[in-house]
Amino acid sequence: MGQRNRKHIRKNGSHLHFLTGILFMLMVSAGSFWWGVLGNFAKEDKNRAMEEVHTGTKQETEEYYDGREGADTLEQWNLILVNHENPIPDNYSVNLVEVEGGERVDERIYEPLMEMLEDARGVNWGALPVVVSGYRTQEKQQSLYDDKIAKYKKDGYSDSEALEMARQWVAQPGYSEHQLGFAVDINGAAYDVYLWLQENSYKYGFIFRYPGNKTDITKVAEEVWHYRYVGVNAAKEMYERGICLEEYLGEES
């Protein structure tokens, strides 16, 4: 083979190597681009999946199946209505946590409850107000109910009178908010703590459950010590409008 032909081959070989290198770089760049695109799609799918899981968990936390006869809808756990007409749902269960003093409450209200009590120290001679009654079992509620009836009967009231009067202070077993786990009776060292709670409890998601001017609706005499968790939004609206839980839920339904 002549020298001229060998130079031509080397020249063409150099061009071939150059073109091959360019092609390889383009393939690598294209591969990196599509891997990036696929990676972003995968990341977005993962984020969507995580969001769906989070949303589902939140929904399960905020909603509770009302298993009472004739009911077939979900309702927010913090707005379950229990009163003289509405019993505790048959399938109701609660996860409890102990607060200072030994009483127990639904674990979901623990943090806002303790924050509220801590902030009330200033009007309670520096002492932490105490939860003297939190969650009650059916047996505990029955005992309190029977004792109150017995007290009125001992005071000379008839059976029917004693029953009627007792129900103004102690709910019939199965119809007490205390059996939900997010109603509490609070004891203060100074009466000012009750005034403070009436004006500030809504900020923590609690309501003054049984004010005297709503007894005709709640059927419960005024209890300045009884507070019920309903969530900040609902509590704020009830406070600003001066309505009780029955009125709020009646308008919501």
VOBA-1610 file (N, C-alpha, C; in pm, whole numbers, padded with zeros to 5 digits, always signed):
BEGIN
Met+00087-00119+00000Met+00000+00000+00000Met+00090+00123+00000Gly+00052+00223-00082Gly+00136+00341-00094Gly+00125+00432+00028Gln+00224+00519+00036Gln+00227+00613+00150Gln+00108+00704+00150Arg+00063+00744+00026Arg-00051+00835+00016Arg-00177+00767+00067Asn-00192+00642+00033Asn-00312+00569+00080Asn-00311+00552+00231Arg-00190+00522+00289Arg-00181+00507+00434Arg-00219+00636+00506Lys-00175+00751+00452Lys-00212+00880+00513Lys-00362+00902+00505His-00422+00860+00391His-00567+00878+00375His-00644+00794+00476Ile-00597+00673+00500Ile-00663+00585+00598Ile-00652+00643+00739Arg-00526+00691+00772Arg-00508+00749+00906Arg-00598+00870+00925Lys-00610+00950+00816Lys-00694+01070+00825Lys-00839+01033+00844Asn-00887+00935+00765Asn-01026+00889+00780Asn-01049+00824+00916Gly-00945+00752+00967Gly-00958+00690+01100Gly-00972+00794+01208Ser-00898+00901+01194Ser-00907+01008+01294Ser-01046+01069+01294His-01100+01090+01170His-01237+01143+01162His-01337+01047+01224Leu-01314+00917+01200Leu-01406+00817+01255Leu-01403+00816+01407His-01280+00821+01464His-01267+00825+01610His-01333+00951+01666Phe-01316+01061+01596Phe-01374+01187+01642Phe-01527+01180+01643Leu-01581+01129+01530Leu-01727+01116+01520Leu-01782+01017+01623Thr-01708+00909+01646Thr-01750+00811+01747Thr-01753+00874+01886Gly-01653+00953+01916Gly-01648+01021+02046Gly-01765+01116+02065Ile-01794+01192+01956Ile-01907+01286+01964Ile-02037+01210+01987Leu-02054+01099+01912Leu-02176+01018+01926Leu-02189+00962+02067Phe-02077+00916+02123Phe-02077+00861+02259Phe-02118+00967+02362Met-02063+01086+02344Met-02096+01195+02438Met-02243+01233+02429Leu-02296+01233+02303Leu-02438+01264+02286Leu-02526+01160+02353Met-02484+01031+02339Met-02561+00923+02402Met-02558+00935+02554Val-02443+00967+02609Val-02431+00982+02755Val-02517+01097+02803Ser-02510+01209+02728Ser-02589+01326+02767Ser-02737+01296+02760Ala-02777+01229+02651Ala-02919+01193+02638Ala-02963+01100+02748Gly-02875+01005+02780Gly-02908+00911+02889Gly-02923+00981+03021Ser-02833+01074+03047Ser-02840+01150+03173Ser-02968+01231+03180Phe-03003+01291+03061Phe-03125+01371+03057Phe-03248+01287+03090Trp-03261+01172+03023Trp-03381+01088+03044Trp-03381+01024+03183Trp-03263+00990+03235Trp-03260+00939+03372Trp-03306+01046+03470Gly-03267+01172+03440Gly-03312+01282+03525Gly-03462+01299+03519Val-03516+01292+03395Val-03661+01304+03379Val-03733+01193+03453Leu-03685+01068+03432Leu-03748+00954+03499Leu-03735+00966+03650Gly-03617+01018+03694Gly-03597+01036+03838Gly-03694+01136+03896Asn-03719+01246+03822Asn-03815+01346+03869Asn-03956+01290+03875Phe-03991+01209+03772Phe-04122+01144+03775Phe-04135+01054+03896Ala-04029+00976+03922Ala-04032+00885+04037Ala-04044+00962+04168Lys-03969+01075+04174Lys-03974+01156+04296Lys-04113+01215+04317Glu-04174+01263+04205Glu-04309+01319+04216Glu-04409+01213+04258Asp-04395+01092+04201Asp-04484+00981+04241Asp-04468+00949+04388Lys-04344+00951+04434Lys-04319+00922+04576Lys-04380+01029+04664Asn-04363+01158+04621Asn-04421+01267+04699Asn-04572+01259+04704Arg-04632+01224+04587Arg-04777+01209+04585Arg-04822+01097+04676Ala-04747+00986+04674Ala-04781+00872+04759Ala-04771+00910+04906Met-04662+00984+04940Met-04645+01027+05079Met-04757+01120+05121Glu-04797+01209+05028Glu-04905+01303+05058Glu-05036+01229+05080Glu-05061+01126+04997Glu-05183+01048+05013Glu-05185+00974+05145Val-05069+00919+05183Val-05060+00849+05312Val-05085+00946+05425His-05022+01067+05416His-05040+01168+05521His-05185+01212+05531Thr-05247+01234+05414Thr-05386+01277+05413Thr-05476+01171+05473Gly-05449+01046+05439Gly-05529+00937+05494Gly-05516+00928+05644Thr-05392+00945+05693Thr-05370+00939+05837Thr-05442+01053+05907Lys-05437+01173+05849Lys-05503+01289+05908Lys-05653+01267+05914Gln-05707+01209+05804Gln-05851+01187+05800Gln-05892+01087+05907Glu-05811+00981+05922Glu-05844+00881+06023Glu-05838+00942+06163Thr-05748+01039+06182Thr-05735+01102+06312Thr-05853+01193+06342Glu-05899+01266+06239Glu-06002+01366+06262Glu-06144+01312+06250Glu-06159+01195+06188Glu-06293+01143+06167Glu-06312+01012+06242Tyr-06434+00990+06284Tyr-06465+00873+06365Tyr-06600+00818+06321Tyr-06608+00689+06306Tyr-06735+00631+06263Tyr-06836+00629+06376Asp-06950+00691+06352Asp-07057+00694+06450Asp-07139+00566+06434Gly-07121+00473+06528Gly-07185+00343+06514Gly-07322+00333+06576Arg-07381+00446+06617Arg-07513+00440+06677Arg-07617+00397+06574Glu-07721+00335+06622Glu-07825+00283+06535Glu-07881+00396+06446Gly-07888+00366+06318Gly-07942+00464+06224Gly-07839+00560+06170Ala-07718+00558+06222Ala-07613+00649+06175Ala-07524+00576+06077Asp-07489+00639+05967Asp-07405+00575+05867Asp-07300+00670+05811Thr-07267+00775+05883Thr-07172+00873+05832Thr-07055+00890+05927Leu-06947+00947+05871Leu-06831+00980+05951Leu-06850+01117+06013Glu-06795+01137+06130Glu-06799+01269+06191Glu-06666+01295+06258Gln-06632+01422+06276Gln-06507+01455+06340Gln-06509+01411+06486Trp-06402+01346+06526Trp-06397+01291+06661Trp-06416+01399+06766Asn-06359+01517+06742Asn-06365+01624+06842Asn-06502+01690+06852Leu-06594+01655+06760Leu-06728+01714+06764Leu-06836+01610+06789Ile-06798+01493+06837Ile-06899+01392+06872Ile-06989+01450+06980Leu-07119+01446+06957Leu-07214+01500+07054Leu-07263+01390+07147Val-07237+01409+07274Val-07289+01320+07378Val-07361+01407+07480Asn-07489+01382+07497Asn-07569+01456+07595Asn-07685+01369+07639His-07788+01430+07698His-07898+01353+07754His-07976+01275+07648Glu-07958+01311+07522Glu-08029+01243+07413Glu-07937+01155+07327Asn-07808+01180+07334Asn-07713+01111+07247Asn-07610+01034+07330Pro-07617+00901+07327Pro-07524+00821+07407Pro-07387+00806+07343Ile-07294+00751+07418Ile-07163+00716+07366Ile-07183+00612+07255Pro-07120+00627+07139Pro-07133+00526+07032Pro-07092+00388+07082Asp-07161+00287+07035Asp-07136+00149+07081Asp-06993+00104+07055Asn-06935+00145+06943Asn-06802+00097+06907Asn-06692+00195+06946Tyr-06721+00284+07038Tyr-06624+00388+07073Tyr-06510+00331+07157Ser-06388+00373+07124Ser-06271+00335+07202Ser-06181+00457+07215Val-06094+00457+07314Val-06012+00575+07340Val-05874+00533+07388Asn-05772+00607+07342Asn-05636+00588+07390Asn-05607+00695+07494Leu-05574+00651+07614Leu-05565+00743+07727Leu-05421+00773+07766Val-05401+00892+07823Val-05272+00932+07878Val-05298+01000+08012Glu-05209+00981+08107Glu-05228+01036+08241Glu-05178+01180+08248Val-05255+01265+08314Val-05214+01404+08337Val-05172+01419+08482Glu-05110+01533+08512Glu-05065+01558+08649Glu-05184+01553+08744Gly-05172+01473+08850Gly-05280+01454+08944Gly-05339+01315+08936Gly-05308+01243+08827Gly-05350+01103+08817Gly-05468+01075+08727Glu-05544+01178+08688Glu-05657+01156+08598Glu-05606+01127+08456Arg-05694+01067+08375Arg-05655+01033+08238Arg-05747+01103+08138Val-05690+01132+08021Val-05767+01196+07914Val-05727+01132+07781Asp-05807+01158+07679Asp-05773+01116+07543Asp-05638+01177+07507Glu-05547+01095+07454Glu-05412+01142+07426Glu-05410+01259+07326Arg-05514+01273+07244Arg-05516+01378+07143Arg-05537+01517+07202Ile-05587+01525+07325Ile-05611+01656+07386Ile-05506+01690+07491Tyr-05411+01601+07512Tyr-05315+01620+07621Tyr-05236+01750+07606Glu-05175+01772+07491Glu-05090+01891+07474Glu-05168+02022+07487Pro-05280+02040+07417Pro-05352+02168+07435Pro-05406+02185+07577Leu-05443+02075+07641Leu-05492+02084+07780Leu-05382+02132+07873Met-05263+02071+07863Met-05155+02108+07952Met-05106+02251+07923Glu-05109+02290+07798Glu-05071+02428+07763Glu-05169+02527+07827Met-05297+02495+07821Met-05398+02582+07880Met-05380+02591+08032Leu-05358+02480+08096Leu-05341+02480+08242Leu-05215+02557+08283Glu-05108+02539+08207Glu-04984+02612+08237Glu-05006+02762+08226Asp-05077+02804+08122Asp-05100+02947+08102Asp-05196+03006+08205Ala-05271+02920+08273Ala-05365+02967+08375Ala-05299+02986+08511Arg-05174+02952+08523Arg-05104+02966+08652Arg-05110+03109+08704Gly-05100+03204+08613Gly-05092+03344+08653Gly-05212+03394+08731Val-05329+03330+08712Val-05450+03372+08784Val-05487+03268+08889Asn-05394+03177+08916Asn-05421+03069+09011Asn-05313+03064+09119Trp-05268+03184+09159Trp-05166+03198+09261Trp-05038+03121+09226Gly-05010+03112+09098Gly-04889+03045+09054Gly-04896+02894+09052Ala-05009+02840+09091Ala-05024+02694+09095Ala-05090+02642+08968Leu-05055+02521+08930Leu-05116+02460+08812Leu-05257+02413+08847Pro-05360+02460+08776Pro-05495+02408+08800Pro-05495+02256+08780Val-05579+02189+08854Val-05576+02043+08856Val-05700+01985+08787Val-05677+01883+08705Val-05788+01807+08648Val-05834+01708+08754Val-05953+01731+08809Val-06002+01644+08916Val-06092+01533+08863Ser-06133+01546+08737Ser-06209+01438+08673Ser-06186+01444+08523Gly-06138+01334+08469Gly-06114+01325+08325Gly-06199+01213+08267Tyr-06134+01114+08210Tyr-06206+01000+08152Tyr-06272+00918+08261Arg-06395+00875+08234Arg-06467+00788+08328Arg-06514+00662+08258Thr-06500+00551+08326Thr-06553+00426+08275Thr-06705+00424+08299Gln-06772+00329+08238Gln-06915+00313+08260Gln-06944+00288+08408Glu-06860+00207+08470Glu-06879+00174+08612Glu-06862+00297+08701Lys-06762+00381+08669Lys-06740+00501+08748Lys-06858+00596+08734Gln-06908+00613+08612Gln-07021+00702+08590Gln-07145+00650+08662Gln-07164+00520+08661Gln-07279+00460+08729Gln-07273+00486+08879Ser-07153+00474+08935Ser-07134+00497+09079Ser-07165+00641+09117Leu-07115+00737+09039Leu-07142+00878+09066Leu-07291+00910+09053Tyr-07353+00851+08955Tyr-07496+00872+08929Tyr-07580+00819+09045Asp-07550+00698+09088Asp-07624+00637+09198Asp-07605+00714+09328Asp-07481+00759+09352Asp-07452+00834+09475Asp-07529+00966+09480Lys-07539+01033+09365Lys-07610+01161+09362Lys-07760+01141+09387Ile-07816+01038+09329Ile-07958+01007+09351Ile-07981+00975+09498Ala-07894+00893+09555Ala-07906+00854+09696Ala-07898+00976+09787Lys-07813+01072+09753Lys-07799+01193+09834Lys-07930+01271+09838Tyr-07993+01290+09723Tyr-08118+01365+09719Tyr-08231+01290+09789Lys-08231+01162+09779Lys-08333+01082+09847Lys-08314+01091+09999Lys-08189+01094+10041Lys-08159+01109+10183Lys-08203+01245+10234Asp-08201+01346+10145Asp-08244+01481+10182Asp-08396+01494+10184Gly-08466+01386+10154Gly-08611+01387+10164Gly-08688+01395+10035Tyr-08619+01395+09922Tyr-08687+01401+09793Tyr-08740+01263+09752Ser-08847+01263+09676Ser-08903+01138+09627Ser-08809+01076+09523Asp-08836+00951+09486Asp-08751+00884+09387Asp-08746+00963+09256Ser-08861+01006+09207Ser-08866+01077+09080Ser-08799+01215+09091Glu-08819+01283+09205Glu-08756+01413+09225Glu-08604+01399+09235Ala-08560+01298+09309Ala-08416+01274+09325Ala-08351+01242+09191Leu-08420+01165+09108Leu-08368+01130+08976Leu-08357+01253+08887Glu-08460+01334+08888Glu-08461+01454+08804Glu-08352+01552+08846Met-08337+01571+08976Met-08236+01663+09025Met-08095+01611+09003Ala-08076+01482+09020Ala-07943+01423+09001Ala-07895+01439+08858Arg-07987+01427+08762Arg-07950+01435+08620Arg-07906+01574+08577Gln-07935+01674+08661Gln-07888+01809+08630Gln-07739+01825+08661Trp-07687+01732+08743Trp-07548+01743+08786Trp-07462+01626+08739Val-07520+01510+08729Val-07445+01391+08688Val-07519+01323+08573Ala-07449+01305+08462Ala-07513+01244+08345Ala-07543+01097+08369Gln-07648+01051+08307Gln-07682+00910+08312Gln-07568+00829+08250Pro-07532+00717+08309Pro-07424+00635+08253Pro-07447+00603+08105Gly-07342+00622+08026Gly-07354+00602+07882Gly-07386+00731+07808Tyr-07418+00838+07882Tyr-07454+00966+07822Tyr-07366+01079+07874Ser-07249+01044+07924Ser-07159+01144+07982Ser-07041+01173+07889Glu-07011+01301+07869Glu-06895+01341+07790Glu-06765+01288+07850His-06764+01269+07981His-06643+01219+08045His-06604+01081+07992Gln-06701+01008+07940Gln-06672+00875+07886Gln-06608+00882+07748Leu-06605+01002+07690Leu-06534+01022+07564Leu-06384+01035+07586Gly-06347+01099+07698Gly-06205+01120+07726Gly-06155+01259+07696Phe-06242+01346+07639Phe-06196+01483+07617Phe-06285+01587+07681Ala-06344+01550+07794Ala-06410+01645+07883Ala-06339+01637+08018Val-06315+01753+08080Val-06243+01757+08207Val-06310+01851+08305Asp-06304+01815+08432Asp-06343+01905+08541Asp-06214+01959+08601Ile-06205+02091+08611Ile-06082+02157+08654Ile-06103+02226+08788Asn-06009+02206+08878Asn-06016+02266+09011Asn-05908+02374+09021Gly-05950+02497+09055Gly-05855+02607+09069Gly-05838+02648+09215Ala-05721+02699+09248Ala-05695+02746+09384Ala-05763+02880+09408Ala-05793+02953+09301Ala-05862+03081+09310Ala-05977+03081+09210Tyr-06086+03150+09244Tyr-06202+03151+09155Tyr-06170+03220+09023Asp-06069+03307+09024Asp-06031+03377+08902Asp-05993+03283+08788Val-05950+03163+08824Val-05910+03069+08720Val-06029+03031+08632Tyr-06150+03025+08692Tyr-06269+02990+08614Tyr-06308+03105+08520Leu-06291+03226+08568Leu-06318+03342+08482Leu-06219+03347+08367Trp-06093+03315+08396Trp-05990+03314+08293Trp-06020+03207+08188Leu-06062+03090+08234Leu-06092+02979+08142Leu-06209+03015+08051Gln-06309+03081+08107Gln-06424+03118+08025Gln-06385+03213+07913Glu-06285+03297+07938Glu-06244+03397+07840Glu-06131+03350+07748Asn-06061+03244+07786Asn-05942+03206+07710Asn-05937+03062+07663Ser-06023+02977+07712Ser-06014+02834+07679Ser-06027+02807+07530Tyr-06102+02890+07458Tyr-06124+02866+07315Tyr-05993+02871+07236Lys-05896+02947+07288Lys-05767+02959+07220Lys-05693+02826+07215Tyr-05730+02736+07303Tyr-05666+02605+07311Tyr-05757+02493+07258Gly-05874+02531+07210Gly-05967+02433+07154Gly-06072+02382+07250Phe-06084+02446+07368Phe-06181+02402+07468Phe-06298+02500+07478Ile-06412+02449+07521Ile-06529+02534+07544Ile-06579+02519+07686Phe-06634+02628+07737Phe-06709+02626+07864Phe-06839+02555+07831Arg-06847+02428+07864Arg-06950+02340+07809Arg-07090+02369+07860Tyr-07104+02403+07989Tyr-07237+02418+08046Tyr-07258+02554+08112Pro-07267+02660+08034Pro-07297+02792+08092Pro-07442+02798+08141Gly-07465+02881+08239Gly-07599+02889+08299Gly-07707+02933+08203Asn-07673+03016+08105Asn-07775+03065+08013Asn-07809+02967+07901Lys-07751+02847+07906Lys-07781+02744+07805Lys-07840+02617+07867Thr-07877+02625+07994Thr-07928+02507+08064Thr-08053+02451+07997Asp-08137+02538+07941Asp-08259+02491+07875Asp-08229+02406+07753Ile-08108+02423+07697Ile-08067+02345+07580Ile-07985+02223+07621Thr-07887+02243+07709Thr-07799+02134+07749Thr-07863+02041+07851Lys-07962+02095+07926Lys-08027+02021+08034Lys-07933+01992+08150Val-07825+02069+08158Val-07727+02054+08266Val-07710+02189+08335Ala-07713+02188+08468Ala-07692+02311+08544Ala-07551+02364+08520Glu-07533+02495+08541Glu-07402+02556+08514Glu-07291+02486+08591Glu-07186+02453+08520Glu-07068+02391+08580Glu-06946+02471+08536Val-06900+02559+08623Val-06789+02647+08585Val-06657+02570+08571Trp-06655+02447+08616Trp-06533+02367+08616Trp-06523+02273+08495His-06631+02257+08420His-06637+02156+08315His-06602+02215+08178Tyr-06496+02159+08117Tyr-06451+02204+07985Tyr-06439+02086+07890Arg-06472+02113+07765Arg-06478+02009+07664Arg-06395+02050+07542Tyr-06313+01958+07491Tyr-06233+01988+07373Tyr-06316+01970+07247Val-06312+02072+07158Val-06383+02063+07030Val-06293+02103+06912Gly-06171+02149+06940Gly-06083+02200+06836Gly-06088+02352+06832Val-05979+02414+06791Val-05965+02559+06798Val-06069+02632+06712Asn-06088+02586+06589Asn-06180+02657+06500Asn-06323+02658+06552Ala-06371+02542+06594Ala-06507+02532+06646Ala-06521+02609+06777Ala-06420+02598+06864Ala-06425+02667+06993Ala-06428+02818+06973Lys-06348+02868+06881Lys-06343+03012+06855Lys-06479+03062+06805Glu-06540+02989+06714Glu-06669+03032+06661Glu-06777+03029+06769Met-06778+02925+06851Met-06878+02915+06958Met-06860+03027+07060Tyr-06734+03059+07091Tyr-06705+03166+07186Tyr-06752+03300+07131Glu-06715+03330+07007Glu-06748+03459+06949Glu-06897+03478+06929Arg-06969+03371+06903Arg-07112+03382+06878Arg-07196+03355+07004Gly-07132+03310+07110Gly-07203+03284+07234Gly-07301+03169+07224Ile-07262+03063+07154Ile-07351+02947+07139Ile-07287+02824+07202Cys-07370+02726+07233Cys-07321+02602+07293Cys-07302+02496+07184Leu-07250+02382+07222Leu-07220+02276+07126Leu-07344+02227+07053Glu-07454+02212+07124Glu-07578+02168+07060Glu-07623+02265+06952Glu-07613+02394+06980Glu-07651+02495+06882Glu-07556+02493+06762Tyr-07429+02480+06788Tyr-07329+02478+06682Tyr-07351+02359+06589Leu-07370+02241+06646Leu-07389+02121+06565Leu-07524+02121+06496Gly-07624+02184+06560Gly-07756+02193+06497Gly-07752+02275+06371Glu-07669+02381+06372Glu-07656+02467+06256Glu-07568+02404+06150Glu-07474+02318+06196Glu-07382+02256+06103Glu-07450+02143+06025Ser-07548+02077+06088Ser-07612+01961+06025Ser-07708+02003+05917
//
